Amino acid sequence: MVRQVSPWKVLTRRKHLQADGSEGETKLNRVLGLWDLTALGVGSTLGAGVYVLAGQIAKDQAGPSVMISFAIAALASLLAGVCYAEFGARVPKAGSAYVYSYVCIGEFIAFVIGWNLILEYVIGTASVCRGISLYLDSLLNDTLKTTFAEVAPMNVSFLGSYFDFLAFGLVVVFGVALAFGVETSTMANNFVTCLNIFILGFVIIAGAIKADFSNWTVDPSTVSANYTIGSGGYFPYGFEGTLRGAATCFFGFVGFDCIATTGEEVRNPRKNIPQSILLSLLIIFLCYFGVSTVLTLMLPYYLQDANAPLPYAFEYVGWPVAMWIVTVGGLVGLLASLFGALFPLPRVMYSMAQDGLLFRFLGKVSPRFRVPVTGSIVAALFTAVIAGLFDLAQLVSLLSIGTLLAYSVVAISIMLLRYMDYCEMEESSGQRQESRASETTSLTSRSERFTCGSVCTQLFNVHRMSEPNAISSRIVGVLATIFCLLSLGLGLLIMQAHPSIASQEPWALTLLVVLILLIVLVILLICLQPREARGRLFRVPFVPIVPAISIFINIYLMLQLDSWTWIRFGVWMIVGMSIYFFYGLPNSYRELKRQRAGWQKLKYSDRL
């Protein structure tokens, strides 16, 4: 007689994490090396933003201190990057944050993250294609816009004013190329990314020749009142302006996480994925830092052109040839971003389809090409329609929610993984079966009894236990949840009561101190819990402090997003929940019931 499986156990079941160092078999083709991955991460991140972002932030938020803004943003991105690097080494599977959350938290949260990754990559690809179309149109005196408006006008309020055939065609061409030739497509991406970095190197060297350090010490009294100049000097808008600039710069580093979706197509992934993530972040930072430095040295920050700062800067110093080189570089950067945004989308869909949470035909792998051809073509067609129909100016902020939510869950997963009880997972998943895809639920436990006394004793680790157990793992999970809620409260307080804190009002200071002390207490209690033994693979240092800082930064940045962004996010989640509860959950329920029947049959045969 098979016991009834409760829906809650299905929602919270987890993938079993193999700790033996084996990478497992894959249906995909392992053709990517270290430099392929690095080029993928750099190309997807260093798009047209590197040619625009520094000038915008320097003019409106940070002044010459924009280089410090990029340094702070790079540090914040590094915290997320090392979390991805550890998981890339320990769980070299396609799916990125989706798989990581499935291992550490549970199926329902994993689906939410996977569904948001799909949103991130769809919107990211569509916005890049729209950007390429607009970029070319600006060079062609709006010829494309005029032609498309005559051929296919659209008079719907929430759609674009015309159907963008160029954006549609770009997605289809790149999607088909990726579906039938990953290795060749990767070589093309490597070339485009190297060309982009070469152009940026030219910008930095040429800009350094024309550098004038007096532009970092501007005196407001010598500047016309027609310009917004702040207080002048290196920090014209104060250090607060530098921090606001860092929050904007953070989104300039978004994109490296696409490396983590390639786990099943990489040679030696446990080594190459962590190295490529850290190497790509280093290259991205050096490019942003170098460009922002020479840009503010070439001309004063208040004279920057917010839309095309680099071409304007070279025109300002009398180098028109360099201006056209930079213009070509913007197009090259956009093409590299298109590849980096479209490449991971079918990989996430493939991973979710393999687990039965999305329609299984999306995970079907071609025996000839060893890539999910059907999923790649469906993803490309869907994204192409979005790129052609929508004016994505208002939808780009949805990229931020999907990315920041994924970053947060990966950081939480690192915290849970470090204090996870593997014996509990093995016993509850029927580990006597040699299935590599075995799953467990976070509700099952070992022989430890959850009493008030045992929980309080373990909370302070009175017996100085050195190995995780069921109680300590559960305590860390609860403390991690409390930390997220406290971080949410602290972020809201800083946002809503910043004037009161700045004026040192007692109620605001008291609440601020209480929240900070509670956060410190929670982190200390997590530190007291026993953790897993140190392994040979790459690991995040200073856990739980590094993941905790990353979680707070991500939550705070999510709070900066406007209400309409959250409304659109809610609509997307309603569609996702419909798919999960009417398709994914029944599949998972049947699978868990089948596994339980198999375990009981095995147990009965052992008795005989």
Disulfide bonds with the S-S distance in Angstrom:
none
